[in-house]
Amino acid sequence: MADRFDCDNCKESLYGRKYIQSEDSPYCIPCYDTLFSNTCDECKELIGHDARELFYEDRHYHEHCFRCFRCDRSLADEPFTSQDDALLCNDCYCNEFSSKCVACDKIVMPGTRKLEYAGSTWHEGCFICHSCEQPIGSKSFIPDKDEHYCVPCYEEKFAPRCTRCKKTLAKGGVTYRDEPWHKECFVCTSCKTQLAGQHFTSRDDSPYCLKCFGSLYAKKCEACSKPITGFGGGKYISFEDRQWHQPCFTCSQCSISLVGTGFFPDGDRILCRDCHSNL
């Protein structure tokens, strides 16, 4: 008598039937599918031993059940994304969740290089300078209303130009008579010393440092022959066509200060009342 060869589960004979060996035990096909097959997460039916099974995040699917939640397209051999447990093909995911480029109005595909600014998104190649139309990429840019400029184009188009050298002022500078100057260009008309941050004055719209202005244009003190500029609150005395620094306005004979007192001219000299009385 031949040895029995039965299904380990239902004990029916396997002679002349297909079977599957599992852990050294034979099973008929129906029993094997019932005991060992996974349940499809989509249709809730068993995934038979001869069916192509797909596995994703602890979930099992028939090949024909693994489809896009939106367009019903098969995802068996396609890239896909999971959104709130729903499977989406790349096209549906992008249409629903991805940003659109504000320049070309096309989807910015996940994983592609993009730029985001002020709540808007661009493809890297679409974010260009409004003037030269070259991609800005990772370089610095300057917004102007709804337009964007690379720094060289913005400076060329909008930045003020130095009154002296006519080159653009990228930042800083000095304003004189409502005109912009580079700090290094704003210099004394005579000695060329930089005037930024210094006291200065002007003559015929040209700027001068105090020293040069005093040497070139200021009246000279009758006593010390130094310039009388009046800068810094310095006071001076003027009589006829002559001027004196206030400390220099003294009696030519006794040197007493004549500021606020009477005095008497005596040729090129000025005398106090007592010295004049003794003449």
C-alpha positions as CSV (number, residue, x, y, z in Angstrom):
1,M,0.0,0.0,0.0
2,A,1.4,3.4,-1.0
3,D,2.2,6.1,1.6
4,R,-0.4,8.8,2.0
5,F,0.4,12.3,0.6
6,D,-2.2,14.6,2.0
7,C,-2.7,18.4,2.5
8,D,-1.4,19.3,5.9
9,N,-4.5,21.4,6.5
10,C,-7.6,19.7,4.9
11,K,-6.0,16.2,4.8
12,E,-7.2,15.7,1.3
13,S,-5.0,13.7,-1.0
14,L,-2.6,15.7,-3.1
15,Y,-1.9,12.9,-5.6
16,G,-2.5,14.3,-9.1
17,R,-3.1,17.8,-7.7
18,K,-1.0,21.0,-7.6
19,Y,0.4,21.8,-4.1
20,I,2.8,24.2,-2.4
21,Q,5.4,23.1,0.1
22,S,5.7,25.5,3.1
23,E,7.9,24.8,6.1
24,D,8.3,21.2,5.1
25,S,4.5,20.7,4.9
26,P,2.5,20.3,1.7
27,Y,-0.7,22.3,1.1
28,C,-3.3,22.2,-1.6
29,I,-3.7,25.5,-3.4
30,P,-7.0,26.6,-1.7
31,C,-5.6,25.9,1.7
32,Y,-2.3,27.6,1.0
33,D,-4.1,30.7,-0.2
34,T,-6.4,30.7,2.8
35,L,-3.6,30.2,5.3
36,F,-0.7,32.2,3.9
37,S,-1.9,34.7,1.3
38,N,-2.2,38.4,2.2
39,T,-5.4,40.4,1.9
40,C,-5.5,43.2,-0.6
41,D,-5.8,46.6,1.2
42,E,-7.9,47.9,-1.7
43,C,-10.5,45.2,-2.5
44,K,-10.1,43.2,0.8
45,E,-9.8,39.9,-1.1
46,L,-7.0,37.4,-0.8
47,I,-4.0,37.8,-3.1
48,G,-3.6,34.4,-4.6
49,H,-0.3,32.6,-4.8
50,D,-0.2,33.1,-8.6
51,A,-1.1,36.8,-8.6
52,R,1.5,39.6,-8.7
53,E,1.5,41.2,-5.2
54,L,2.6,44.7,-4.5
55,F,3.7,45.9,-1.0
56,Y,3.8,49.4,0.3
57,E,4.1,50.6,3.9
58,D,2.8,47.4,5.5
59,R,-0.1,47.2,3.0
60,H,-0.5,44.6,0.3
61,Y,-2.2,45.1,-3.1
62,H,-3.2,43.1,-6.2
63,E,-1.3,44.6,-9.1
64,H,-4.6,45.7,-10.7
65,C,-5.7,47.3,-7.4
66,F,-2.6,49.4,-6.9
67,R,-3.9,52.5,-8.7
68,C,-4.0,56.3,-8.4
69,F,-6.7,57.5,-6.1
70,R,-7.6,60.4,-8.5
71,C,-7.2,59.2,-12.1
72,D,-7.3,55.4,-11.5
73,R,-4.0,55.0,-13.4
74,S,-2.0,51.9,-12.5
75,L,0.9,52.6,-10.3
76,A,2.5,49.2,-10.6
77,D,5.4,50.5,-12.7
78,E,5.0,54.3,-12.1
79,P,6.4,56.7,-9.6
80,F,3.8,57.7,-7.0
81,T,3.3,59.6,-3.7
82,S,1.1,58.9,-0.7
83,Q,-1.0,61.8,0.6
84,D,-3.2,61.1,3.7
85,D,-3.0,57.3,3.0
86,A,-4.2,57.9,-0.6
87,L,-1.9,56.8,-3.4
88,L,-1.4,59.4,-6.2
89,C,0.5,59.3,-9.4
90,N,3.1,62.1,-9.9
91,D,0.9,64.0,-12.3
92,C,-2.1,64.1,-10.0
93,Y,0.0,64.9,-7.0
94,C,1.6,67.8,-8.8
95,N,-1.7,69.2,-10.0
96,E,-3.2,69.1,-6.6
97,F,-0.3,69.9,-4.2
98,S,2.7,71.2,-6.1
99,S,3.3,74.9,-6.7
100,K,3.1,76.5,-10.1
101,C,5.8,78.7,-11.5
102,V,4.5,82.3,-11.7
103,A,6.5,82.9,-14.8
104,C,5.5,80.0,-17.1
105,D,2.4,78.8,-15.2
106,K,3.7,75.2,-15.3
107,I,4.0,72.8,-12.4
108,V,7.2,72.9,-10.4
109,M,7.9,69.1,-10.2
110,P,9.0,67.7,-6.9
111,G,12.8,67.4,-6.7
112,T,13.5,70.0,-9.3
113,R,15.4,73.2,-8.5
114,K,13.2,76.1,-7.7
115,L,13.2,79.6,-6.1
116,E,10.7,80.9,-3.6
117,Y,10.3,84.6,-2.8
118,A,7.4,86.5,-1.2
119,G,5.1,83.6,-1.4
120,S,5.7,82.8,-5.1
121,T,7.6,80.0,-6.8
122,W,9.7,79.9,-9.9
123,H,11.6,77.3,-11.9
124,E,15.2,78.1,-11.4
125,G,15.5,78.9,-15.1
126,C,12.4,81.1,-15.1
127,F,13.6,83.5,-12.3
128,I,15.4,86.0,-14.5
129,C,16.5,89.6,-14.4
130,H,13.8,91.9,-15.8
131,S,16.5,93.9,-17.7
132,C,19.2,91.5,-19.0
133,E,16.8,88.5,-18.9
134,Q,19.6,86.2,-17.5
135,P,18.8,83.7,-14.8
136,I,19.5,85.1,-11.4
137,G,20.0,81.7,-9.7
138,S,21.5,82.0,-6.3
139,K,22.9,85.5,-6.9
140,S,21.7,88.6,-5.1
141,F,18.8,90.4,-6.6
142,I,16.8,93.6,-5.9
143,P,12.9,93.6,-6.2
144,D,11.2,96.6,-7.7
145,K,7.4,96.2,-7.5
146,D,6.6,93.0,-9.4
147,E,10.0,93.0,-11.2
148,H,13.4,91.6,-10.1
149,Y,16.8,92.8,-11.1
150,C,20.3,91.4,-10.8
151,V,22.4,93.9,-8.8
152,P,24.5,95.2,-11.8
153,C,21.3,95.9,-13.8
154,Y,19.5,97.6,-10.9
155,E,22.5,99.8,-10.2
156,E,22.7,100.7,-13.9
157,K,19.0,101.5,-14.2
158,F,18.1,103.0,-10.8
159,A,21.1,103.8,-8.6
160,P,22.1,107.5,-8.3
161,R,25.3,108.5,-10.0
162,C,28.1,110.4,-8.4
163,T,28.1,114.1,-9.4
164,R,31.9,114.0,-9.8
165,C,32.9,110.6,-11.4
166,K,29.4,109.8,-12.8
167,K,29.6,106.2,-11.5
168,T,26.8,104.6,-9.6
169,L,26.5,104.8,-5.8
170,A,25.7,101.3,-4.6
171,K,25.4,102.4,-1.0
172,G,26.3,105.2,1.3
173,G,27.7,108.4,-0.2
174,V,27.2,112.1,0.6
175,T,24.4,114.5,-0.5
176,Y,25.5,118.1,-1.2
177,R,23.1,120.6,-2.7
178,D,20.7,117.7,-3.4
179,E,23.3,115.9,-5.5
180,P,24.9,112.5,-4.7
181,W,28.6,112.0,-4.3
182,H,30.8,109.1,-3.4
183,K,32.5,109.9,-0.1
184,E,35.9,109.6,-1.7
185,C,34.8,112.0,-4.5
186,F,33.5,114.7,-2.2
187,V,36.7,116.6,-1.6
188,C,37.9,120.2,-1.1
189,T,38.1,122.0,-4.4
190,S,41.6,123.3,-3.5
191,C,43.5,120.7,-1.5
192,K,41.4,117.6,-2.4
193,T,41.0,116.5,1.2
194,Q,37.9,114.4,1.7
195,L,35.1,116.4,3.3
196,A,32.8,113.6,4.4
197,G,32.2,114.0,8.2
198,Q,34.2,117.3,8.3
199,H,33.1,120.9,8.6
200,F,33.3,122.6,5.2
201,T,31.9,125.6,3.4
202,S,31.4,126.6,-0.2
203,R,32.0,129.4,-2.7
204,D,30.3,129.5,-6.1
205,D,28.8,126.1,-5.3
206,S,32.2,124.5,-4.9
207,P,33.0,122.9,-1.5
208,Y,36.1,123.9,0.5
209,C,37.6,122.7,3.7
210,L,37.7,125.5,6.3
211,K,41.5,125.9,6.1
212,C,41.5,126.4,2.3
213,F,38.5,128.7,2.4
214,G,40.1,130.8,5.0
215,S,43.4,131.0,3.1
216,L,41.8,131.8,-0.2
217,Y,38.8,133.9,0.5
218,A,38.5,135.0,4.2
219,K,39.4,138.5,5.3
220,K,42.5,138.7,7.5
221,C,42.6,139.9,11.1
222,E,44.2,143.4,11.3
223,A,46.1,142.3,14.4
224,C,47.3,138.7,13.8
225,S,46.9,138.5,9.9
226,K,45.1,135.1,10.3
227,P,41.9,134.5,8.4
228,I,38.6,135.5,9.9
229,T,36.1,132.8,9.0
230,G,33.4,133.2,11.5
231,F,33.1,129.3,11.7
232,G,32.5,127.5,15.0
233,G,30.8,130.5,16.6
234,G,33.9,132.8,16.4
235,K,33.1,136.4,16.7
236,Y,34.9,139.3,15.1
237,I,34.9,143.1,15.0
238,S,34.5,145.2,11.8
239,F,35.4,148.9,11.6
240,E,35.4,150.7,8.3
241,D,37.3,148.4,6.0
242,R,39.2,146.5,8.7
243,Q,38.4,143.4,10.7
244,W,39.7,141.8,13.9
245,H,39.2,138.6,15.8
246,Q,37.4,139.5,19.0
247,P,40.3,138.5,21.2
248,C,42.7,140.5,18.9
249,F,40.6,143.7,19.2
250,T,42.9,145.4,21.8
251,C,44.5,148.8,22.3
252,S,47.5,149.1,20.1
253,Q,49.4,150.8,23.0
254,C,48.4,149.1,26.3
255,S,46.7,145.9,24.9
256,I,43.5,146.3,26.9
257,S,40.5,144.7,25.2
258,L,38.4,147.2,23.4
259,V,35.4,144.9,22.9
260,G,32.2,146.7,24.1
261,T,34.1,149.9,25.0
262,G,34.8,153.1,23.2
263,F,38.0,153.4,21.1
264,F,39.8,155.9,19.0
265,P,41.4,155.3,15.6
266,D,44.9,156.7,15.3
267,G,46.2,156.1,11.8
268,D,46.7,152.3,11.6
269,R,46.3,152.0,15.3
270,I,43.3,151.8,17.6
271,L,43.6,153.2,21.1
272,C,41.6,153.0,24.3
273,R,40.2,156.2,25.8
274,D,43.1,156.6,28.4
275,C,45.9,156.0,25.9
276,H,44.2,158.5,23.5
277,S,43.9,161.1,26.3
278,N,47.7,160.8,27.0
279,L,48.7,161.6,23.5
